[in-house]
Amino acid sequence: MKKQIIETVQHTGIFSLGAILRQGASYFLLPIYTNYLSVADYGYLNLLLILNTTMAALSGTTIGPALIRSYYDYDNTAERARALGTAMLLAIFLSLSLGAVGLVFAGHLAELLVGSTGFASEVRVVLCIGFANSIMTVAAAIIRAKKWSRKYLLVNVLAMLAQVGAIIYFLIIRHYGISGVIYGIGSGTALGTVLMIFLVRNEFTLGFSWEEAKRMLFFGAPFLPTNAIAIARKAGIRLILAHSLGATAVGIYALAFRIGNFVQLLIGRPFSQISPAIVMSALSKPRATRFYARLLSYLTAALLLLAISVSVSAGPVLRAMSKQEYWEAIRLVPLIAFGIALFWMRGLLGIGAFIKRKTYWFPVRRAAGSIIFLGMSLILVQEIGVIAVGYSFIAGSLATCVVGYFTTRSLFPVQFEWLRLARLFAAGAVSFMAASLLSSDLWVLELILRNIAVLLAFIATLVILRFFEPDEKSYIRQRTNLILSKLRM
């Protein structure tokens, strides 16, 4: 059991690193986007890319979990190959169907998304990217089933480098604007898809099984509501901003979300990959509920600390690396980062639904949060502008957590450490305010000073509020003494 858990952690870490590196391209390119694209153009770009997300969510990410489930239903290599081939053909059919409809109505989609049929050609390219992404998602699921984590990492690195290089070429050298970014994304996606298909080419046959397809669709169907809610949330907020305030507001929100999303990229997503193994391995042990409560406290501490660091870093970084028209995003980043931190607490607060297999609660809590997020944004954005999205984001994340907690309360009661959680939030508020007071003419110096202040103020406040338990104090002393002894050597 221990060996399996360690193996799971190792592979999960490498797979997560691959995903982080792939998404990391967008962060590396932010200084380029914010200097070579106007805020409105950046908004248009994010509106157009909604189509890519939609196609992948409705085809590839629905088939992927079903593929992995079917893979472990068979011990025979030939039967596995047929099941994997069925999944591949099913993904191709679904994504081709969606793409074909989109290509026919490309002009209408362009007008709906950005208010102009002049972007119809860009819509067609994005639809092709969405098709490739759907196929790549299925190929990636095969790679995960085979536990080829290092190969997955290598492919993502190569695809990231190709995407970055192509975007630099088309945007900076050829001056293609939005089209150049889309061509660059397409280049990286195409290379990633080709390489992944090449890796798994001997793992599937192109035979199709109707029975297997039915099982996959039946298994994957419950993922559709959650995926549809995620699409509605992502597309809905951008369309609300576009029609209420214009593409510039979409660009400001997209930039703030991209920066705040560091919390998800570095902690939320990797933790979600590894948490099922951690939760299930602890379930049969004594005092499991205490372990889950303690785990939530530690996760919250990590989420808050990173969210605050991201929030206080946004100002000096954006002022140094972007045009002034992007600086409005600075005041939105803390709200988004905090909202994302809250959002990723939902898993442990709603742990009862996972343990008791009541997964129908997952789309319910996502729907509750999304309805509040979109509803509040729709009402407030006309009154107070794009900042309304930040407040609405926090409210939606809080609603998701509340629904998750009450499902756990009825299914698998856990006595969470509410007082310690309150102390963590108090420490977060103090450290954010303390770091925000620091400034310097040198943006690098300001960045360093603010992050040091966050860490020191956060720890000091926790000590003053007596956050640490005796066993935690003992562990910290032991680790500190060990580090000091090594330094003396």
Secondary structure, 3 states (H helix, E strand, C coil): CHHHHHHHHHHHHHHHHHHHHHHHHHHHCHHHHHHHCCHHHHHHHHHHCHHHHHHHHHCHHHHHHHHHHHHCCCCCHHHHHHHHHHHHHHHHHHHHHHHHHHHHCHHHHHHHHHCCHHHHHHHHHHHHHHHHHHHHHHHHHHHHHHCCHHHHHHHHHHHHHHHHHHHHHHHHHCCCCHHHHHHHHHHHHHHHHHHHHHHHCCCCCCCCCHHHHHHHHHHHCCHHHHHHHHHHHHHHHHHHHHHHCCHHHHHHHHHHHHHHCHHHHHHHHHHHHHHHHHHHHHHCCCCHHHHHHHHHHHHHHHHHHHHHHHHHHHHHHHHHHCCHHHHHHHHCHHHHHHHHHHHCCHHHHCHHHHHCCCCCHHHHHHHHHHHHHHHHHHHHHHHHCCHHHHHHHHHHHHHHHHHHHHHHHHHCCCCCCHHHHHHHHHHHHHHHHHHHCCCCCCHHHHHHHHHHHHHHHHHHHHHHCCCCCHHHHHHHHHHHHHHHHHHHC
